């Protein structure tokens, strides 16, 4: 064992040493359909004005710590109830870390609960915060297993319950009445976080229900709406609860360029909404095209991606990669996702290129 190996063994937690890094595939030269990004940029006629605003940003100064103007714009444009505010984060990932850090108790291990398969950061963040993670499998059709969820809440008394709405990676919306029941069931002993990363495409939300549930947090990101590059997430909750989370938020956690770009984009929210409508229309077409292929089962989605199953997801994903099309093989993520692939809904041209490559890959798999 080398000196650096001994240093790491003596200082870095064993569970951190054991876990693999979060790897993002190199997409250079690929049609990139693995990360649920909006394929459309802001129109070219807006670039000059955005450039002027970014150039005028005071890069020599820290951001205004309250982010008051950006938070006001988010509340006004994105449906936050009157009397409620938001906390900003470096994407949803930082918001999840803030929630887990604030709820990870020092006197006893707290628990994070989520239906699975789910967004991988729910489990990773819980682990890094020193919390236990309990995953409750969905049913075969990706619905909430309500008897199992009720039993898990009773047994583990989770400090935090994460519910993605729509769910990633399955794309479906859980039953809203079931979700409301679980929020009620937690009561004063647990916080329910509704992750609405894909709300622009689902066009349904729990945001308006914040006043009904004191233990409810609604979390969103601007990434899927079309601003993945600026890394901005936001969450809202009862003011007193939000104030506790704000104590954990790192100061100046959102940079001035992100703030300027986000404020500019929110002035043109109609353009982003129209892009989401186009993606939803393309999703309908792409789902029908996938369903028409022999050997493909496509699942209903309310997000900007589709989940589908083939006979051999690893082989098909490799053949797509050889054709310079990057998708996400989820076959080993969870037993419910056996031989499943997730593909981002993109432009008509990229969707067509994906379909051609997929048809060829399926034909090769059948004949080989």
VEXZA-154132 format. One line per 4 residues: number of its first residue (from 1); for each residue z, y negated, x negated of C-alpha. Coordinates in steps of 0.5 Angstrom, whole numbers, padded with zeros to 4 digits, m for minus. Each point is the difference from the previous one (the first is absolute). Layout:
// residues N
NUM = Z,Y,X | ...
//
This chain:
// residues 368
1 = 0000,0000,0000 | m0002,m0007,m0003 | 0004,m0006,0000 | m0003,m0003,0006
5 = 0000,0006,0004 | 0008,0000,m0001 | 0000,m0007,0002 | m0003,0001,0006
9 = 0004,0007,0002 | 0006,m0004,m0002 | m0002,m0007,0004 | m0005,0002,0006
13 = 0003,0004,0006 | m0002,0007,0000 | m0004,m0001,0007 | m0004,m0006,m0002
17 = m0002,0004,m0006 | m0002,0006,0004 | m0004,m0004,0005 | m0008,m0001,m0002
21 = m0002,m0007,0000 | m0004,m0003,0006 | m0007,0001,m0002 | m0006,m0004,0002
25 = m0007,0003,m0001 | m0005,m0005,m0004 | m0005,m0002,0005 | m0005,m0003,m0005
29 = m0007,0002,0002 | 0002,0003,0007 | m0001,m0001,0007 | 0008,m0001,0001
33 = 0002,0003,0006 | 0007,0002,m0002 | 0005,m0006,0001 | m0001,m0002,0007
37 = m0003,m0007,m0002 | m0004,m0005,0004 | m0007,0000,m0003 | m0001,m0007,0002
41 = 0001,m0006,m0004 | 0001,m0007,0003 | m0007,m0003,0002 | m0003,m0004,m0006
45 = 0000,m0006,0003 | 0008,0000,m0001 | 0000,0002,m0007 | m0001,m0007,m0003
49 = 0006,m0003,0004 | 0005,0006,m0001 | m0002,m0001,m0008 | 0002,m0008,0001
53 = 0007,0002,0003 | 0001,0005,m0005 | m0002,m0004,m0006 | 0005,m0005,0003
57 = 0006,0004,0000 | 0006,m0002,m0004 | 0000,0006,m0005 | 0005,m0003,m0005
61 = 0005,0000,0006 | 0004,0005,0003 | m0002,0001,0008 | 0004,m0003,0005
65 = 0005,0005,0001 | 0000,0000,0007 | m0007,0001,0001 | 0001,m0004,0007
69 = m0007,m0002,0001 | m0003,0007,m0001 | 0005,0003,0004 | m0001,m0006,0006
73 = m0007,0002,m0001 | 0001,0008,0001 | 0005,m0001,0006 | m0005,m0005,0003
77 = m0006,0004,m0001 | 0002,0007,0000 | 0004,0001,0006 | 0008,m0001,m0002
81 = 0004,m0001,0006 | 0003,m0007,0001 | 0007,m0001,m0004 | m0002,0006,m0005
85 = m0002,m0001,m0007 | m0003,0004,m0006 | 0001,0003,m0007 | m0006,0000,m0005
89 = m0001,0005,m0005 | m0005,0003,m0005 | m0003,0004,0005 | 0004,0005,0005
93 = 0002,0004,m0007 | 0005,m0006,m0002 | 0002,0000,0008 | 0002,0007,0000
97 = 0004,m0001,m0007 | 0004,m0006,0003 | 0002,0004,0006 | 0002,0006,m0004
101 = 0004,m0004,m0005 | 0003,m0003,0006 | 0002,0006,0003 | 0002,0005,m0006
105 = 0007,0000,0001 | 0005,0001,m0007 | 0005,0004,0004 | m0004,0005,0002
109 = m0007,0002,0000 | m0004,m0003,0006 | m0006,0004,0003 | m0007,m0003,0002
113 = m0004,0004,0005 | m0007,0000,0002 | m0005,0005,0003 | m0005,0003,m0005
117 = m0005,0000,m0002 | 0001,m0007,m0001 | m0001,m0006,m0005 | 0002,0003,m0007
121 = 0004,m0006,m0002 | 0005,0001,0006 | 0003,0006,m0004 | m0001,m0003,m0007
125 = 0003,m0006,0001 | 0006,0003,0004 | 0001,0005,m0007 | 0000,m0006,m0004
129 = 0005,m0004,0004 | 0004,0006,m0001 | 0000,0002,0007 | m0002,0007,0003
133 = m0007,0001,0004 | 0000,0005,0006 | m0007,0001,0003 | m0001,0003,0007
137 = m0007,0003,0000 | m0005,m0002,0006 | m0002,0004,0005 | m0007,0004,m0001
141 = m0004,m0006,0003 | 0004,m0005,m0004 | 0005,m0002,0006 | 0007,m0002,m0001
145 = 0004,0007,0000 | 0005,m0004,0005 | 0006,0006,0000 | m0001,0001,m0008
149 = 0001,m0008,0000 | 0006,0000,0004 | 0003,0005,m0003 | m0001,m0003,m0007
153 = 0003,m0006,0002 | 0006,0003,0003 | 0001,0004,m0007 | m0002,m0005,m0005
157 = 0002,m0007,0003 | m0005,m0003,m0004 | 0000,m0007,m0002 | m0007,m0001,0001
161 = m0005,0003,0004 | m0008,m0002,m0002 | m0005,0001,0005 | m0007,m0002,m0002
165 = m0004,m0002,0006 | m0006,0002,0000 | 0003,0005,m0005 | m0003,0001,m0007
169 = m0003,0005,m0002 | m0002,0003,0007 | m0002,m0007,0003 | 0003,0002,0007
173 = 0004,m0005,0004 | 0007,0004,0002 | 0002,m0001,0007 | 0004,m0007,0001
177 = 0005,0003,0005 | 0002,0005,m0005 | 0000,m0005,m0005 | 0005,m0004,0004
181 = 0004,0006,0002 | 0001,0001,m0008 | 0002,m0008,m0001 | 0005,0001,0005
185 = 0003,0006,m0002 | 0001,m0003,m0007 | 0004,m0005,0003 | 0005,m0004,m0004
189 = 0000,0005,m0005 | m0007,0000,m0003 | m0006,m0005,m0001 | m0007,0002,0003
193 = m0006,m0003,m0004 | m0007,0000,0004 | m0005,0000,m0006 | m0006,m0004,0003
197 = m0005,0000,m0006 | m0006,0002,0005 | 0002,m0004,0005 | m0006,m0005,0000
201 = m0004,0007,0002 | 0005,0003,0005 | 0001,m0007,0003 | 0006,0003,0003
205 = 0007,m0002,m0003 | 0008,0000,0001 | 0000,m0007,m0003 | 0001,m0003,0007
209 = 0006,0005,0001 | 0004,m0003,m0005 | 0005,m0004,0004 | 0001,0007,0004
213 = 0003,0004,m0006 | 0005,m0003,m0005 | m0001,0006,m0005 | m0008,m0001,0000
217 = m0004,m0002,m0006 | m0007,m0001,0001 | m0004,0000,m0007 | m0007,m0002,m0001
221 = m0005,m0002,m0006 | m0006,m0004,0000 | m0003,0005,m0005 | m0004,0004,0006
225 = m0002,m0006,0003 | m0004,m0002,m0006 | 0004,m0003,m0005 | 0002,0006,m0004
229 = m0001,m0003,m0007 | 0005,m0006,0002 | 0006,0005,0001 | 0004,m0003,0006
233 = 0004,0004,0005 | 0005,m0003,0005 | 0005,0002,0005 | 0004,m0002,0005
237 = 0007,0002,0003 | 0006,m0003,0004 | 0002,m0007,m0004 | 0007,0003,m0002
241 = m0003,0006,m0003 | m0006,m0003,m0003 | 0005,m0004,m0004 | 0003,0006,m0003
245 = m0007,0002,m0002 | m0001,m0007,m0003 | 0006,0001,m0005 | m0004,0006,m0003
249 = m0006,m0003,m0001 | m0002,m0002,m0007 | m0001,m0008,m0001 | m0007,m0002,0000
253 = m0003,0006,0002 | m0006,m0002,0002 | m0004,m0004,m0004 | m0004,m0007,0001
257 = m0007,0003,0000 | 0002,0005,0005 | 0003,m0005,0004 | m0006,m0005,0000
261 = m0005,0006,0001 | 0004,0002,0006 | 0001,m0007,0004 | m0007,m0001,m0001
265 = m0002,0007,0003 | 0005,m0001,0006 | m0004,m0007,0001 | m0006,0005,0001
269 = 0003,0006,0004 | m0005,0000,0005 | m0005,0002,m0006 | 0005,0006,m0002
273 = 0001,0002,0007 | m0008,0000,0001 | 0000,0005,m0006 | 0005,0004,0003
277 = m0004,0001,0006 | m0006,0002,m0004 | 0004,0005,m0003 | 0003,0003,0006
281 = m0007,0000,0003 | m0003,0004,m0006 | 0006,0005,0000 | m0002,0002,0007
285 = m0007,0001,m0003 | 0002,0004,m0006 | 0005,0004,0004 | m0006,0003,0004
289 = m0004,0001,m0006 | 0005,0004,m0003 | 0002,0004,0006 | m0008,0002,0000
293 = 0001,0003,m0006 | 0001,0008,0000 | 0006,0002,m0003 | 0003,m0007,0000
297 = 0006,m0002,0005 | 0002,m0007,0001 | 0006,m0003,0002 | 0001,m0006,0005
301 = 0002,m0006,m0004 | 0002,m0007,0002 | 0000,m0003,m0008 | m0005,m0001,m0004
305 = m0001,0007,m0003 | m0002,0007,0003 | 0004,0006,m0002 | m0005,0006,0001
309 = 0001,0008,m0002 | m0005,0004,m0004 | 0000,0007,m0002 | 0001,m0002,m0007
313 = 0003,m0007,m0001 | 0000,0001,m0008 | m0007,0002,m0001 | m0003,m0005,0005
317 = 0004,m0006,m0003 | m0002,0002,m0007 | m0007,0000,0002 | 0000,m0007,0003
321 = 0003,m0002,m0006 | m0006,0003,m0004 | m0004,m0004,0005 | 0004,m0007,m0002
325 = 0004,0000,0007 | 0007,0000,m0001 | 0005,0002,0006 | 0007,0003,0000
329 = 0001,0008,0000 | 0006,0001,0004 | 0000,0007,0000 | 0006,0001,m0004
333 = 0004,m0006,0003 | 0003,0004,0006 | m0001,0007,0003 | m0002,m0004,0006
337 = m0006,m0003,m0004 | m0003,0006,m0003 | m0007,m0001,m0002 | 0000,m0007,0003
341 = m0003,m0006,m0003 | 0001,m0007,0002 | m0006,m0005,m0001 | 0000,m0008,0001
345 = m0004,m0003,0006 | m0005,m0004,m0004 | m0006,m0004,0001 | m0006,0003,0003
349 = m0004,0001,m0006 | 0006,0003,m0004 | 0002,0005,0006 | m0007,0002,0000
353 = 0000,0002,m0007 | 0007,0004,0001 | m0003,0004,0006 | m0006,0002,m0004
357 = 0004,0002,m0006 | 0005,0004,0004 | m0006,0003,0004 | m0003,0002,m0007
361 = 0007,0002,m0002 | 0001,0005,0006 | m0007,0003,m0001 | 0002,0001,m0007
365 = 0007,0003,0002 | m0004,0005,0005 | m0005,0002,m0005 | 0004,0001,m0006
//
